[in-house]
């Protein structure tokens, strides 16, 4: 298990934000938008990260195999509630992939 500071560092350095847009005729606008954070690494690393995130109240989903063409493990954080928790948990520091913009995406959707 990682400390709170280590977990924040992992979020700032390794999280890969993903915006997924898919067609959905059931919705008024005709599509749905999902925002997720993905982490890739070894099984041991991802399971420890999942446990550390759980300790601060953030739910994540671990898959042993992302899909057939990418048979490596992945950890995902999705859902508005969890993304808000991540945004609140992050320190006010620079990051690698603009994850610190997450609060503005959540509060002011495009």
Secondary structure, 3 states (H helix, E strand, C coil): CCCHHHHHHHHHHHCEEEEEEEECCCCCCCEEEEEEEEEECCHHHHHHHHHHHHHCCCCCEEECCCECCECCCEEEEECHHHHHHHHHHCCCCCCCCCHHHHHHHHHCCC
